[in-house]
């Protein structure tokens, strides 16, 4: 096959990992001038451009459509560039994690100018190219409205993470007059005691009123989202995220949320809680590991009592210090999400192959810091970054600086969403020419995550 194709198309490089036969035809990927194509045929060949290939591949090979994750341990790989999936495949291969390769939030899509379809199509093409047939999940992350849900469902997503943070009220603003269905909540929970192994949690009128005030509207929105998805698609993963708040999730909150989800007959797979400490983007955990572990143990006992469902750890990028405790305590049925870590590896690649271009990007990032930092939990101080020093600094020392890492993490939209294409084109030109180096960085970095959680 390789010889026949090469004789007819000497300008193309045959990618042997991708070769599959279906019916009378062979299907494989081929590279020409840094671009990947789908090739179909046996004695004569049809070359399909990358933009048209995913639809053919999903129709031909069912394992290239996203699938439900279920209760398996799973790992979410965010990819803002559309080029990282092969690195993700190599990182997760041989582990006990089911991968969610197509993971993106509406916020990320808006800043990069991509769509849910773009994300899943890139994953399909790279999975085929690398010969991956182990399946993958597709997570529409941090959904806050029904338009986003509609787009994700249409694109073939099967995992939906609902983020009701805009509807979670601050308990400091408590007012009983603003609680819908308070009598119903009091009837269902007040006066009840929940025994979770060696702990007891007692609900009275005051605590139930507070929980209803804080979470009532959020739970209504979650239910509406679940019904909306159920009316439009079949089997899917449904995750409830209450981590995007400034208040750690107390055990009573966890119990109330899960009991309400179950009472409303919402078939959820996982819950993302807000743990103590700071889970800032792009850097390790900031806080007391012992306190984190103590709180996680209680939440895990609640999960074991009220489950089965998965505990989901969001902002998992580079949270290496909490991974051993998380794995030891939770053990099974968990999900970890990373988002910007592969983007940081892309900028590391740029820093290695073209330091001048890298410094130019950083200068743009610093100028747009205020806009890019909106809605992200970070503590970076861009004024601490010395651009002149960066031109000659050792690459490992450079990327150990938390201010630099966070600046890069939040600035992806400046490059990938560049409407004038100057920054965007220079980025893709550099990464595509050095793709194997980029994939090596991605694989090595994500393997650190996988190893600590395995």
Kinemage of the C-alpha trace (Angstrom):
@kinemage 1
@onewidth
@group {chain A} dominant
@subgroup {mainchain}
@vectorlist {calphas} color= white
{ca unk a 1} P 0.000 0.000 0.000
{ca unk a 2} L 2.726 2.416 0.994
{ca unk a 3} L 4.780 1.724 -2.155
{ca unk a 4} L 1.817 2.074 -4.502
{ca unk a 5} L 0.678 5.312 -2.911
{ca unk a 6} L 4.214 6.699 -2.778
{ca unk a 7} L 4.758 5.981 -6.458
{ca unk a 8} L 1.650 7.948 -7.403
{ca unk a 9} L 1.997 10.704 -4.807
{ca unk a 10} L 5.701 11.076 -3.970
{ca unk a 11} L 5.086 14.449 -2.342
{ca unk a 12} L 2.995 12.821 0.415
{ca unk a 13} L 4.285 10.985 3.481
{ca unk a 14} L 2.309 7.819 4.311
{ca unk a 15} L 1.411 7.571 8.046
{ca unk a 16} L 1.412 3.850 8.742
{ca unk a 17} L -0.225 4.047 12.197
{ca unk a 18} L -3.440 5.245 10.607
{ca unk a 19} L -3.935 2.448 8.084
{ca unk a 20} L -7.309 0.677 8.304
{ca unk a 21} L -9.490 -1.250 5.902
{ca unk a 22} L -13.246 -0.936 5.702
{ca unk a 23} L -15.160 -2.708 2.954
{ca unk a 24} L -13.229 -2.549 -0.300
{ca unk a 25} L -11.145 0.470 0.633
{ca unk a 26} L -8.149 1.323 2.712
{ca unk a 27} L -8.215 4.480 4.793
{ca unk a 28} L -5.072 6.201 5.990
{ca unk a 29} L -3.603 9.605 6.764
{ca unk a 30} L -0.848 11.264 4.760
{ca unk a 31} L 1.169 14.406 5.327
{ca unk a 32} L 2.172 16.967 2.743
{ca unk a 33} L 3.977 20.189 3.580
{ca unk a 34} L 2.923 20.030 7.229
{ca unk a 35} L -0.754 19.381 6.454
{ca unk a 36} L -2.636 16.146 7.171
{ca unk a 37} L -4.986 14.562 4.634
{ca unk a 38} L -7.284 11.534 4.582
{ca unk a 39} L -6.603 9.097 1.750
{ca unk a 40} L -9.165 6.514 0.610
{ca unk a 41} L -8.618 3.724 -1.895
{ca unk a 42} L -6.735 0.566 -2.773
{ca unk a 43} L -5.419 0.737 -6.361
{ca unk a 44} L -6.437 4.309 -6.971
{ca unk a 45} L -6.712 6.957 -4.293
{ca unk a 46} L -8.948 9.837 -3.323
{ca unk a 47} L -7.305 12.549 -1.241
{ca unk a 48} L -9.629 14.345 1.179
{ca unk a 49} L -8.783 17.642 2.811
{ca unk a 50} L -8.699 17.717 6.589
{ca unk a 51} L -11.823 19.878 6.919
{ca unk a 52} L -13.910 17.266 5.077
{ca unk a 53} L -12.327 14.153 6.575
{ca unk a 54} L -13.965 13.929 10.046
{ca unk a 55} L -17.497 13.498 8.686
{ca unk a 56} L -16.329 10.584 6.537
{ca unk a 57} L -14.307 9.030 9.354
{ca unk a 58} L -17.123 9.185 11.933
{ca unk a 59} L -19.521 7.597 9.462
{ca unk a 60} L -17.044 4.864 8.534
{ca unk a 61} L -15.530 4.079 11.943
{ca unk a 62} L -17.970 4.211 14.900
{ca unk a 63} L -15.139 4.359 17.471
{ca unk a 64} L -14.287 7.822 16.132
{ca unk a 65} L -17.548 9.232 17.451
{ca unk a 66} L -17.571 10.397 21.061
{ca unk a 67} L -18.925 7.985 23.648
{ca unk a 68} L -20.255 8.091 27.181
{ca unk a 69} L -17.618 8.014 29.889
{ca unk a 70} L -19.763 6.608 32.706
{ca unk a 71} L -18.232 5.797 36.094
{ca unk a 72} L -14.769 4.932 34.818
{ca unk a 73} L -11.833 6.949 36.091
{ca unk a 74} L -11.384 9.606 33.445
{ca unk a 75} L -9.144 12.479 32.505
{ca unk a 76} L -10.088 15.606 30.578
{ca unk a 77} L -7.577 17.020 28.092
{ca unk a 78} L -8.392 20.551 27.031
{ca unk a 79} L -6.828 21.511 23.695
{ca unk a 80} L -7.098 25.136 22.654
{ca unk a 81} L -4.849 24.773 19.603
{ca unk a 82} L -6.404 21.788 17.839
{ca unk a 83} L -2.954 20.191 17.552
{ca unk a 84} L -2.360 18.515 20.927
{ca unk a 85} L -4.463 15.339 20.703
{ca unk a 86} L -1.653 13.014 19.624
{ca unk a 87} L 0.344 14.121 22.672
{ca unk a 88} L -2.722 13.422 24.814
{ca unk a 89} L -3.107 9.973 23.265
{ca unk a 90} L 0.505 9.111 23.999
{ca unk a 91} L 0.184 10.373 27.570
{ca unk a 92} L -2.926 8.350 28.415
{ca unk a 93} L -2.056 5.211 26.448
{ca unk a 94} L -1.550 2.222 28.748
{ca unk a 95} L -3.173 3.929 31.746
{ca unk a 96} L -6.484 3.070 33.406
{ca unk a 97} L -8.047 6.404 32.476
{ca unk a 98} L -10.738 6.867 29.873
{ca unk a 99} L -9.786 10.025 27.957
{ca unk a 100} L -11.991 13.021 27.277
{ca unk a 101} L -10.039 14.421 24.335
{ca unk a 102} L -12.678 16.873 23.099
{ca unk a 103} L -13.058 19.166 26.077
{ca unk a 104} L -13.715 22.871 25.672
{ca unk a 105} L -15.750 25.578 27.353
{ca unk a 106} L -17.836 28.252 25.663
{ca unk a 107} L -15.451 30.831 27.128
{ca unk a 108} L -12.492 29.164 25.433
{ca unk a 109} L -14.353 28.825 22.129
{ca unk a 110} L -15.263 32.489 22.143
{ca unk a 111} L -11.656 33.531 22.745
{ca unk a 112} L -10.165 31.177 20.153
{ca unk a 113} L -12.789 31.636 17.450
{ca unk a 114} L -13.421 27.885 17.270
{ca unk a 115} L -16.678 25.954 17.544
{ca unk a 116} L -17.656 22.738 19.297
{ca unk a 117} L -17.605 21.073 15.868
{ca unk a 118} L -14.066 22.315 15.219
{ca unk a 119} L -12.862 20.815 18.484
{ca unk a 120} L -14.400 17.392 17.982
{ca unk a 121} L -13.361 17.259 14.306
{ca unk a 122} L -9.734 17.937 15.241
{ca unk a 123} L -9.869 15.128 17.805
{ca unk a 124} L -11.379 12.718 15.279
{ca unk a 125} L -8.688 13.470 12.696
{ca unk a 126} L -5.803 13.129 15.155
{ca unk a 127} L -7.190 9.934 16.736
{ca unk a 128} L -7.398 8.396 13.270
{ca unk a 129} L -3.926 9.627 12.340
{ca unk a 130} L -2.371 8.170 15.499
{ca unk a 131} L -4.308 4.888 15.193
{ca unk a 132} L -6.248 5.383 18.437
{ca unk a 133} L -9.349 3.179 18.649
{ca unk a 134} L -9.883 3.249 22.421
{ca unk a 135} L -12.711 5.755 22.309
{ca unk a 136} L -12.974 9.218 23.811
{ca unk a 137} L -15.410 11.540 25.512
{ca unk a 138} L -16.482 15.003 24.342
{ca unk a 139} L -17.172 17.483 27.150
{ca unk a 140} L -18.986 20.772 26.634
{ca unk a 141} L -17.429 22.356 29.690
{ca unk a 142} L -18.843 25.044 31.994
{ca unk a 143} L -22.172 25.434 30.190
{ca unk a 144} L -24.140 28.481 31.359
{ca unk a 145} L -26.921 28.784 28.784
{ca unk a 146} L -29.133 26.735 26.487
{ca unk a 147} L -27.647 28.113 23.260
{ca unk a 148} L -24.306 26.552 24.189
{ca unk a 149} L -26.036 23.264 24.963
{ca unk a 150} L -27.780 23.292 21.591
{ca unk a 151} L -24.497 23.879 19.757
{ca unk a 152} L -22.728 21.108 21.663
{ca unk a 153} L -25.510 18.590 21.119
{ca unk a 154} L -25.567 19.378 17.397
{ca unk a 155} L -21.806 18.852 17.229
{ca unk a 156} L -22.090 15.351 18.740
{ca unk a 157} L -20.982 15.983 22.319
{ca unk a 158} L -21.925 13.362 24.894
{ca unk a 159} L -20.633 14.974 28.115
{ca unk a 160} L -22.149 18.146 29.530
{ca unk a 161} L -20.730 20.073 32.475
{ca unk a 162} L -23.287 22.493 33.865
{ca unk a 163} L -21.923 25.579 35.596
{ca unk a 164} L -24.650 27.359 37.603
{ca unk a 165} L -22.181 29.645 39.402
{ca unk a 166} L -24.010 32.766 38.227
{ca unk a 167} L -27.082 31.507 40.067
{ca unk a 168} L -25.395 30.466 43.323
{ca unk a 169} L -26.105 33.175 45.894
{ca unk a 170} L -23.655 34.447 48.488
{ca unk a 171} L -24.868 33.370 51.954
{ca unk a 172} L -23.917 36.802 53.302
{ca unk a 173} L -26.854 38.179 51.315
{ca unk a 174} L -29.353 35.792 52.885
{ca unk a 175} L -33.009 36.774 52.673
{ca unk a 176} L -35.820 34.310 53.324
{ca unk a 177} L -38.087 36.406 51.138
{ca unk a 178} L -36.079 35.464 48.055
{ca unk a 179} L -36.460 31.682 48.348
{ca unk a 180} L -38.750 29.916 45.935
{ca unk a 181} L -40.479 26.786 47.263
{ca unk a 182} L -39.109 27.257 50.783
{ca unk a 183} L -41.977 25.236 52.293
{ca unk a 184} L -41.108 22.306 50.035
{ca unk a 185} L -37.432 22.401 51.059
{ca unk a 186} L -38.325 22.618 54.760
{ca unk a 187} L -40.710 19.699 54.456
{ca unk a 188} L -38.127 17.518 52.716
{ca unk a 189} L -35.074 18.291 54.847
{ca unk a 190} L -35.730 20.144 58.088
{ca unk a 191} L -35.492 17.960 61.181
{ca unk a 192} L -33.630 15.232 59.361
{ca unk a 193} L -30.249 13.802 60.342
{ca unk a 194} L -27.854 12.358 57.778
{ca unk a 195} L -25.392 9.855 59.222
{ca unk a 196} L -22.302 9.536 57.042
{ca unk a 197} L -20.050 6.903 58.638
{ca unk a 198} L -18.664 8.562 61.794
{ca unk a 199} L -20.296 11.966 61.184
{ca unk a 200} L -23.843 13.248 61.616
{ca unk a 201} L -25.294 16.261 59.844
{ca unk a 202} L -28.476 17.741 61.280
{ca unk a 203} L -30.714 19.959 59.166
{ca unk a 204} L -33.006 22.480 60.853
{ca unk a 205} L -35.225 25.284 59.562
{ca unk a 206} L -32.408 27.808 59.575
{ca unk a 207} L -29.827 25.649 57.760
{ca unk a 208} L -32.347 24.429 55.176
{ca unk a 209} L -33.472 27.987 54.474
{ca unk a 210} L -29.865 29.028 53.943
{ca unk a 211} L -29.109 26.093 51.634
{ca unk a 212} L -32.271 26.783 49.660
{ca unk a 213} L -31.330 30.444 49.331
{ca unk a 214} L -27.788 29.702 48.150
{ca unk a 215} L -28.484 26.796 45.794
{ca unk a 216} L -32.191 26.865 44.910
{ca unk a 217} L -31.961 28.852 41.676
{ca unk a 218} L -28.839 26.954 40.650
{ca unk a 219} L -30.599 23.612 41.107
{ca unk a 220} L -33.559 24.837 39.049
{ca unk a 221} L -31.176 25.758 36.229
{ca unk a 222} L -29.391 22.395 36.464
{ca unk a 223} L -32.723 20.606 36.171
{ca unk a 224} L -33.736 22.699 33.170
{ca unk a 225} L -30.458 21.853 31.466
{ca unk a 226} L -30.893 18.142 32.141
{ca unk a 227} L -34.412 18.135 30.666
{ca unk a 228} L -33.206 20.167 27.688
{ca unk a 229} L -30.458 17.636 26.887
{ca unk a 230} L -32.684 14.614 27.549
{ca unk a 231} L -35.250 15.892 25.042
{ca unk a 232} L -32.609 16.145 22.313
{ca unk a 233} L -30.146 13.287 22.669
{ca unk a 234} L -29.739 9.815 24.108
{ca unk a 235} L -27.153 8.413 26.508
{ca unk a 236} L -24.877 11.132 27.909
{ca unk a 237} L -22.684 12.138 30.834
{ca unk a 238} L -24.033 14.913 33.065
{ca unk a 239} L -21.716 16.745 35.437
{ca unk a 240} L -22.765 19.326 38.006
{ca unk a 241} L -20.110 21.919 38.776
{ca unk a 242} L -20.298 24.101 41.885
{ca unk a 243} L -16.562 24.806 42.012
{ca unk a 244} L -16.597 28.219 40.289
{ca unk a 245} L -17.491 30.070 43.482
{ca unk a 246} L -15.429 31.764 46.174
{ca unk a 247} L -16.899 29.627 48.945
{ca unk a 248} L -15.684 26.053 49.644
{ca unk a 249} L -18.406 23.421 49.479
{ca unk a 250} L -19.346 22.353 53.008
{ca unk a 251} L -20.450 18.758 53.710
{ca unk a 252} L -24.014 19.983 54.268
{ca unk a 253} L -23.936 21.687 50.868
{ca unk a 254} L -22.764 18.473 49.223
{ca unk a 255} L -25.511 16.429 50.873
{ca unk a 256} L -28.217 18.959 50.004
{ca unk a 257} L -27.141 19.286 46.359
{ca unk a 258} L -26.966 15.529 45.769
{ca unk a 259} L -30.229 14.802 47.595
{ca unk a 260} L -31.967 17.453 45.504
{ca unk a 261} L -30.529 16.120 42.258
{ca unk a 262} L -31.769 12.663 43.173
{ca unk a 263} L -35.176 13.924 44.312
{ca unk a 264} L -35.576 15.700 40.969
{ca unk a 265} L -34.571 12.471 39.172
{ca unk a 266} L -31.587 14.075 37.480
{ca unk a 267} L -29.333 11.294 36.243
{ca unk a 268} L -25.935 12.839 36.980
{ca unk a 269} L -22.538 11.155 36.676
{ca unk a 270} L -20.268 13.491 38.588
{ca unk a 271} L -20.110 16.489 40.889
{ca unk a 272} L -17.321 19.087 40.940
{ca unk a 273} L -17.021 20.610 44.401
{ca unk a 274} L -15.181 23.703 45.568
{ca unk a 275} L -12.381 22.493 47.837
{ca unk a 276} L -10.473 24.642 50.360
{ca unk a 277} L -7.380 26.457 49.126
{ca unk a 278} L -6.785 28.090 45.762
{ca unk a 279} L -6.915 26.207 42.468
{ca unk a 280} L -5.416 28.919 40.327
{ca unk a 281} L -4.800 28.398 36.637
{ca unk a 282} L -1.522 27.030 35.353
{ca unk a 283} L 0.245 26.495 38.692
{ca unk a 284} L 0.237 24.083 41.612
{ca unk a 285} L -2.254 24.125 44.477
{ca unk a 286} L -2.014 26.988 46.963
{ca unk a 287} L -3.138 25.997 50.439
{ca unk a 288} L -2.901 23.503 53.278
{ca unk a 289} L -2.641 19.965 51.876
{ca unk a 290} L -3.671 18.466 55.217
{ca unk a 291} L -6.809 20.603 55.287
{ca unk a 292} L -7.577 19.688 51.674
{ca unk a 293} L -7.187 15.989 52.503
{ca unk a 294} L -9.328 16.260 55.627
{ca unk a 295} L -12.187 17.924 53.737
{ca unk a 296} L -11.870 15.527 50.801
{ca unk a 297} L -12.201 12.524 53.131
{ca unk a 298} L -15.555 13.822 54.379
{ca unk a 299} L -16.781 14.515 50.858
{ca unk a 300} L -15.684 11.060 49.740
{ca unk a 301} L -17.643 9.466 52.598
{ca unk a 302} L -20.708 11.425 51.494
{ca unk a 303} L -20.198 10.233 47.931
{ca unk a 304} L -19.848 6.616 49.073
{ca unk a 305} L -23.056 6.915 51.085
{ca unk a 306} L -25.208 8.747 48.532
{ca unk a 307} L -23.615 7.514 45.277
{ca unk a 308} L -22.583 6.066 42.985
{ca unk a 309} L -21.275 9.163 41.243
{ca unk a 310} L -17.843 10.555 40.468
{ca unk a 311} L -15.984 13.317 42.248
{ca unk a 312} L -14.579 15.704 39.662
{ca unk a 313} L -11.498 17.828 40.253
{ca unk a 314} L -11.532 20.952 38.127
{ca unk a 315} L -8.591 23.267 37.399
{ca unk a 316} L -6.488 20.141 37.640
{ca unk a 317} L -3.715 21.534 35.445
{ca unk a 318} L -0.423 21.083 37.295
{ca unk a 319} L -1.993 20.453 40.725
{ca unk a 320} L 0.730 17.920 41.387
{ca unk a 321} L 0.873 18.399 45.161
{ca unk a 322} L -2.768 17.363 45.706
{ca unk a 323} L -2.816 14.451 43.283
{ca unk a 324} L -1.368 11.818 45.661
{ca unk a 325} L -3.938 12.660 48.352
{ca unk a 326} L -6.756 12.848 45.820
{ca unk a 327} L -5.894 9.439 44.396
{ca unk a 328} L -5.407 7.815 47.813
{ca unk a 329} L -8.642 9.162 49.289
{ca unk a 330} L -11.030 8.948 46.334
{ca unk a 331} L -9.398 5.932 44.713
{ca unk a 332} L -12.041 5.120 42.152
{ca unk a 333} L -14.792 6.841 40.213
{ca unk a 334} L -13.187 10.216 39.727
{ca unk a 335} L -12.592 12.685 36.920
{ca unk a 336} L -9.794 15.248 36.594
{ca unk a 337} L -9.896 18.184 34.188
{ca unk a 338} L -6.975 20.043 32.699
{ca unk a 339} L -7.372 22.864 30.214
{ca unk a 340} L -4.523 25.272 29.561
{ca unk a 341} L -1.591 23.005 30.310
{ca unk a 342} L -1.186 21.888 26.674
{ca unk a 343} L -1.386 25.520 25.570
{ca unk a 344} L 1.488 26.353 27.932
{ca unk a 345} L 3.486 23.546 26.314
{ca unk a 346} L 2.812 25.126 22.936
{ca unk a 347} L 4.308 28.395 24.150
{ca unk a 348} L 7.235 26.464 25.603
{ca unk a 349} L 7.804 25.038 22.131
{ca unk a 350} L 7.798 28.563 20.695
{ca unk a 351} L 10.272 29.650 23.380
{ca unk a 352} L 12.649 26.846 22.355
{ca unk a 353} L 12.515 27.288 18.593
{ca unk a 354} L 12.045 31.076 18.314
{ca unk a 355} L 12.814 33.008 21.501
{ca unk a 356} L 12.329 36.362 19.783
{ca unk a 357} L 8.806 35.445 18.701
{ca unk a 358} L 8.096 34.185 22.203
{ca unk a 359} L 9.139 37.523 23.720
{ca unk a 360} L 6.953 39.351 21.191
{ca unk a 361} L 3.998 37.255 22.328
{ca unk a 362} L 4.728 37.994 25.985
{ca unk a 363} L 4.789 41.695 25.268
{ca unk a 364} L 1.300 41.388 23.733
{ca unk a 365} L 0.124 39.303 26.696
{ca unk a 366} L 1.282 41.921 29.195
{ca unk a 367} L -0.490 44.669 27.281
{ca unk a 368} L -3.749 42.689 27.246
{ca unk a 369} L -3.464 41.290 30.763
{ca unk a 370} L -6.461 43.134 32.204
{ca unk a 371} L -8.791 41.889 29.481
{ca unk a 372} L -7.447 38.331 29.452
{ca unk a 373} L -7.482 37.902 33.231
{ca unk a 374} L -11.213 38.615 33.485
{ca unk a 375} L -13.090 35.573 34.846
{ca unk a 376} L -9.911 33.642 35.730
{ca unk a 377} L -8.670 32.898 39.244
{ca unk a 378} L -5.008 33.912 39.173
{ca unk a 379} L -2.509 35.921 41.252
{ca unk a 380} L 0.016 36.693 38.496
{ca unk a 381} L 1.830 40.030 38.543
{ca unk a 382} L 2.891 40.827 34.969
{ca unk a 383} L 5.116 43.663 36.180
{ca unk a 384} L 7.462 41.048 37.673
{ca unk a 385} L 8.285 39.646 34.224
{ca unk a 386} L 11.565 40.945 32.795
{ca unk a 387} L 11.358 40.564 29.003
{ca unk a 388} L 15.051 41.295 28.476
{ca unk a 389} L 16.073 38.551 30.902
{ca unk a 390} L 13.661 36.114 29.248
{ca unk a 391} L 15.523 36.371 25.949
{ca unk a 392} L 18.430 34.358 27.384
{ca unk a 393} L 16.965 32.520 30.386
{ca unk a 394} L 17.123 28.725 30.696
{ca unk a 395} L 13.904 27.154 29.399
{ca unk a 396} L 13.156 25.086 32.525
{ca unk a 397} L 13.760 28.010 34.881
{ca unk a 398} L 11.664 30.209 32.641
{ca unk a 399} L 8.639 27.916 32.759
{ca unk a 400} L 8.871 27.371 36.502
{ca unk a 401} L 7.948 31.022 37.100
{ca unk a 402} L 4.317 31.143 38.286
{ca unk a 403} L 3.742 34.685 36.996
{ca unk a 404} L 4.867 33.714 33.511
{ca unk a 405} L 2.849 30.476 33.517
{ca unk a 406} L -0.345 32.246 34.516
{ca unk a 407} L 0.217 35.078 32.068
{ca unk a 408} L 0.561 32.517 29.274
{ca unk a 409} L -2.354 30.406 30.510
{ca unk a 410} L -4.937 33.188 30.269
{ca unk a 411} L -3.586 34.813 27.074
{ca unk a 412} L -4.450 32.135 24.524
{ca unk a 413} L -7.158 34.304 23.004
{ca unk a 414} L -4.641 36.998 22.107
{ca unk a 415} L -2.946 34.571 19.713
{ca unk a 416} L -5.562 31.999 18.728
{ca unk a 417} L -8.365 34.558 18.451
{ca unk a 418} L -6.301 37.154 16.597
{ca unk a 419} L -8.740 38.556 14.031
{ca unk a 420} L -5.896 40.022 11.968
{ca unk a 421} L -4.208 36.592 11.863
{ca unk a 422} L -0.693 38.007 12.348
{ca unk a 423} L -0.104 36.400 15.735
{ca unk a 424} L -2.231 33.365 14.905
{ca unk a 425} L -0.462 32.582 11.637
{ca unk a 426} L 3.003 32.919 13.155
{ca unk a 427} L 1.956 30.598 15.990
{ca unk a 428} L 0.612 27.827 13.767
{ca unk a 429} L 3.510 28.153 11.370
{ca unk a 430} L 5.990 27.616 14.217
{ca unk a 431} L 4.071 24.770 15.902
{ca unk a 432} L 3.286 22.856 12.709
{ca unk a 433} L 6.946 23.027 11.657
{ca unk a 434} L 7.964 21.718 15.099
{ca unk a 435} L 4.973 19.497 15.788
{ca unk a 436} L 6.924 16.508 17.108
{ca unk a 437} L 8.708 18.680 19.667
{ca unk a 438} L 5.378 20.121 20.770
{ca unk a 439} L 3.816 16.654 21.057
{ca unk a 440} L 6.836 15.494 23.061
{ca unk a 441} L 6.386 18.351 25.535
{ca unk a 442} L 2.650 17.646 25.817
{ca unk a 443} L 3.164 13.907 26.322
{ca unk a 444} L 5.882 14.328 28.950
{ca unk a 445} L 3.953 16.939 30.908
{ca unk a 446} L 0.598 15.151 30.901
{ca unk a 447} L 2.259 11.854 31.818
{ca unk a 448} L 3.271 13.482 35.096
{ca unk a 449} L -0.410 14.072 35.826
{ca unk a 450} L -1.430 10.542 34.821
{ca unk a 451} L 1.372 8.892 36.831
{ca unk a 452} L 0.490 10.674 40.076
{ca unk a 453} L -3.180 9.729 39.707
{ca unk a 454} L -2.604 6.074 38.712
